Amino acid sequence: MTIKEKFLELTTRTYPHGTEEELFKYLPDCLETDEFGNRFIEIGETTTMFTSHLDTATPANEPITHVIEDDMIKTDGTTILGADDKAGVVIMLHMIENNIPGLYYFFLGEEVGCVGSREVSDKYKTTKPEYIKKVISFDRRALHSVITFQSSSRCCSDIFGKALAEAINAASLLVLDNDSVFAYETDPSGIYTDSAQFTSIYPECTNISVGYYEEHTHRERQNIKHLDKLAKTCLLIDWESLPIARDPSVKEYQSYSGYGYGAYTHAYSRYDGEDWGDEYYGYSYNRNRTALPPVKDEKKYFIDHEYGNWASDITVDKNNKVKAINFSAARIAYERNLIIELFDNLDVVYREINWTGQKLIVLYETVHTFTDIPRDEIAEHLPELNFWEFEVINQKNDDIFETPGWIM
């Protein structure tokens, strides 16, 4: 079965947490099940754990209709795709099929607080495989990132991150597909995925771009050409020779307080050859030195029936990324509680959380630093923050609203 065929098979429907067992029939029989329900296998002598997750960021368990346009696979717009993280699952299955040494973990419940990986990491805090030195997740958007910070906390050393990026780029040259070399590089703007659960246990923990975009939305899409090449590239990397430099007992935080809003998302402000990147907010850097197009903002209105029929509005840029919001105070308070619950589940140590509805300010407990995180970034792990995505109704101003419905 090809990479594309396997990806399409794994994304025939959505799998919210609690339904992951429905996917097991598509996984090889050689996988074992741990006491928490996660699927895993260990191959050969290794110092590397590879991770991906089986659940999909949606409460709905429903069929998916694929739409394929050139190198992009997406849906018909009525569901999310689940490339987050079936893309990572496909890569790991391909590595297992080719007997690449590693401890492979397919975790449950990443989208609802890293449920499966948190159980394993809690166990490893007292009893861990000492031979593991690095944890590598395949669960990052776009085409270029090797993540060095997750939720502003150092997860892998720059030495390791740069060596891994160079190894990926060099190995991609050996994949005979007439394409240019990959251009992976270190990226400090990670949010959170399963590998972050192990940063206090193992020295080097990271997350690698696998070619999906606009995850957690009905606009989600997967660059299948990139995924195919990356899966083949991963067979050619000497994972065991990567340098180990980080001390997991030392906490290091990334502060964006002096850089401003655009600098937080600088890793995405570049032209990828297919669109202008998912996170362009006006930062002037462009790696190809191509003039950036002007950003056209649009304000949309809807009635939020759940919170007192509040007349809400939201301003988005040309990529449908949130620029400004006008929500009820009650909804913002509700969202703040969701964020606090998420951070507590992920064991993030903080002193204070300030949520405006548009961005999140986190002041950390152990160091005098804070992070400034836009709504779209924190919504990666809280789909409830994109509540209007679930029932977008295009109606005239004088029509009857459903909940919630756009006034166009």
C-alpha positions, 0 to 999 in steps of 0.5 A, spaced: 500 500 500 502 506 498 503 512 503 497 516 499 493 510 499 494 508 507 493 516 508 486 516 505 484 509 508 486 512 515 482 518 514 475 515 511 472 518 518 473 522 524 476 518 530 474 523 537 478 520 543 474 514 545 473 511 539 480 510 537 479 502 537 475 503 531 482 504 527 486 498 530 483 494 524 488 499 520 494 498 524 499 492 523 498 486 528 505 486 531 503 492 535 502 491 542 497 494 547 499 497 554 495 498 560 493 505 558 490 503 551 496 506 547 499 501 541 506 500 541 512 496 538 519 496 539 524 494 534 531 493 534 536 496 539 534 504 539 535 510 543 529 513 540 522 513 541 517 515 535 510 518 537 504 520 533 496 520 536 490 516 533 485 521 535 482 526 531 480 534 534 473 533 533 467 531 538 464 527 532 465 520 529 463 521 522 465 519 515 469 524 511 469 525 503 475 526 500 477 532 495 483 531 492 486 537 488 493 536 485 498 535 491 493 537 496 488 532 500 482 535 503 475 534 505 468 537 502 468 542 507 463 538 512 468 535 516 475 536 518 480 531 515 484 528 521 491 529 517 493 531 524 495 526 526 494 521 521 500 524 517 504 522 523 501 515 523 502 513 516 510 515 517 511 511 523 507 505 520 512 506 514 518 506 518 515 499 522 514 496 515 521 497 513 524 495 520 527 502 522 529 501 530 525 505 535 520 505 540 514 506 536 508 509 540 501 511 537 498 515 543 490 516 545 487 522 546 492 527 544 487 532 542 484 532 549 490 533 553 495 528 551 491 523 555 495 517 553 502 520 553 501 523 560 499 516 563 506 513 560 510 519 562 507 519 569 509 511 569 516 513 566 517 518 572 518 512 576 520 507 572 523 508 565 527 505 559 534 508 561 536 507 554 531 512 550 535 519 549 530 522 545 522 523 543 520 525 536 513 526 534 511 527 527 505 532 529 507 539 526 503 543 521 507 546 514 513 543 511 519 546 515 519 545 522 523 542 527 520 544 534 525 546 540 520 549 544 513 547 546 509 552 550 515 556 551 519 551 554 525 548 552 524 541 549 530 539 545 537 543 544 539 547 538 544 542 537 540 536 537 534 540 533 539 543 528 543 536 527 536 533 526 534 538 521 540 537 517 539 530 517 532 530 514 534 535 509 540 531 507 536 524 506 531 528 502 536 528 497 537 521 496 529 520 495 529 520 487 523 524 486 526 529 482 524 534 487 528 539 491 531 538 497 527 539 504 528 545 507 527 543 515 530 548 520 529 549 528 522 552 530 521 555 537 514 556 536 511 549 538 505 549 542 504 542 545 504 535 543 505 528 546 513 529 546 512 535 551 510 530 556 517 527 556 521 533 557 523 532 564 525 525 563 529 525 556 534 530 554 531 531 547 524 531 545 521 535 539 516 535 533 517 535 526 512 538 520 509 533 516 505 537 511 498 539 514 495 545 514 489 549 518 488 543 522 482 543 527 478 546 522 474 544 516 479 547 511 484 542 513 488 539 508 494 535 507 500 536 502 500 528 500 507 529 496 511 532 502 508 526 506 510 521 501 517 524 501 518 525 508 516 518 509 521 515 505 526 520 507 525 517 514 528 511 512 534 514 510 536 518 517 541 515 522 536 516 528 541 513 533 547 518 531 543 524 533 547 528 538 544 529 545 546 535 549 540 538 553 539 536 560 532 534 562 533 537 569 534 544 567 528 548 565 529 553 560 523 558 557 522 562 551 520 569 552 517 573 546 515 579 550 520 583 547 519 581 540 511 583 539 506 579 536 508 578 529 515 575 531 511 570 535 509 567 528 515 568 524 516 561 523 510 561 518 511 568 515 514 565 509 512 563 502 512 555 501 511 555 494 503 553 495 501 559 499 503 564 504 503 560 510 498 559 515 500 564 520 502 570 517 500 576 521 505 582 518 512 580 520 516 582 514 521 577 514 521 572 508 526 567 506 525 568 499 525 575 499 518 575 495 514 581 496 508 579 501 501 580 498 497 585 502 492 582 508 485 583 507 481 583 513 474 581 514 469 582 519 463 577 520 457 578 525 453 572 528 448 571 534 451 567 540 445 564 542 449 560 548 451 566 551 445 571 552 444 572 544 450 576 544 451 580 538 458 578 536 463 579 531 470 577 529 475 580 524 479 575 520 485 576 515 485 573 508 487 566 511 481 566 516 486 567 522 483 571 528 485 578 528 480 581 533 474 579 537 467 581 540 465 576 544 461 576 551 464 577 557 461 570 560 464 566 553 471 569 555 470 567 562 468 560 560 474 560 555 479 562 560 477 556 564 478 551 559 485 554 558 486 553 565 484 546 565 488 545 559 495 547 562 493 544 569 492 537 565 499 538 561 503 540 568 505 547 565 507 551 571 505 558 571 503 564 576 498 567 572 494 567 566 490 573 562 485 571 557 482 577 552 479 572 548 484 574 542 490 572 545 493 569 552 498 572 556 502 567 561 506 569 566 511 563 569 512 561 576 519 560 576 522 565 571 521 572 570 518 571 563 511 571 559 509 569 553 504 572 548 500 567 544 494 568 539 487 565 539 489 561 533 495 558 536 492 556 543 485 553 539 490 548 536 489 544 543 482 547 544 477 546 538 472 549 543 475 556 541 473 555 534 466 554 536 463 558 530 466 553 525 462 547 527 455 550 524 457 556 519 450 558 516 451 563 511 444 567 511 441 574 510 441 579 515 433 578 516 433 570 516 432 566 522 439 564 525 441 557 527 447 557 533 451 560 531 450 563 524 453 568 520 450 574 518 454 576 511 
